[in-house]
Amino acid sequence: QVQLVESGGGLVQPGGSLRLSCAASGIVFSIRAMNWYRQAPGKQRELVAVITGGSSTNYADSVKGRFTISRDNAKSTVYLQMNSLKPEDTAVYYCNTNRGKYEYWGQGTQVTVSS
């Protein structure tokens, strides 16, 4: 019943920007912390950004200052604004949330940073 659907990925040049969206359903969105993860080929999944129900945010050092996570509770959507993109940002980006012992994941959206 819980569904997370990412969108907004694509191909972008180094230095460019992209905004990812994750639309949530089946949860009380406003009280849930939401996370963005990414996984690049041959690498482990990495937590890149967190936004709490109170809208506090945290970022991985690798994206700090370049990425911004935000949420629109009226739309039950969390965003990841990605600026100054680098080739090393290339990955599949996943939206995630947790409720007790349960984990919920989106299907992922591909971000490719290349000239």
N, C-alpha and C positions, 0 to 999 in steps of 0.2 A: 504493500500500500504506500509506503514511503518511496518517493521517486525524486531523484536529482538528475537534472538534465542540463549538461553544459552546452554552450554554444559560443561562437565568436572566434574560434581558432582559424588559422590560415597561414599564409606565407607573407612574411614581412621582411623588409630590408633591415640590416643592422642599423641601429639608431632610431628605428621606427617605433610605432606604438600599436597596441592592440588592446581591446577590452574584451575580456571573457565574462560570460554570464552563466549563472547556475540558478535555474528555476526549481524551487522545491515545492513538493506537495506531500500531503499526508503527515505533516508534522506541524506543531505549533512553532512556526518559524521564528517568531520574534524573541523567543527565549532560548533558542539553540545557538551554541557556538558553531560557526561554519569555518571550514578549512579548505584551503587549496593545496593540493599536492601536485607534484610533477614527477614523471619518470622518463628519463632519456634512455635511448638504446644502450644496453650494456651497463646501465647504472641502476643503483637502488632508488626506490621511491623516496622522494624528498618532500618534507613539509615546507612550503614556501610562505604561507601566510595564514593567519588566524584572525577571526573577528568574533568576539564574544557576543552574547545576547545584550550586554550593555554597551556594545560597540567599541570596546577596547580592542586594540590591534597589536599584533606581533608579526615579525617578519624574519625570515632567514637572512643571515648576513649577506648572502650572495645576491639578494634582491632589494635589500634595504636602500631606500632613497630612490629607487626606480619603480617599484611596484606599489600600488595602493589597493587595499581591500576595503570594500564598503558594502553596505546592504541597504535594501529598500524593503522594509517590512510590509508595506502596503502591497508590494508585488511579490513577496516571498522570494526574493531574488538576491543573491550575493554576486558581487562583481569583483573582478581583478583587473585593474587598470595597469597595463604594462607599458612603461616608457623606456626609452634608451635601450632597446632590446639588443641583445648580444647573441651571437651564434650559439653560445653555451646555454642559452635559455631554451633552445630547441628541445621539445619534449612533448609527451602527452600530458595534458593538465587535467586533473581530476578534482571534482568537488566532493567534499566529505563532511559528514556530521556524525555525532555519536549520541546515543541515548542509553544510559546504563551500560549493559553488556553488549548492546547492539551497535553495529557500524553500518553506515549507509554510504554508498558510493554512486557517483554518476558514471556514465559510460566513457567519459573522457573526450577531450577535444585536442586535436593536433595543432601545435604551434611550431612553425618552422621559421627560423631566422637565418636568412641567407641572401646573398647578393646574386 
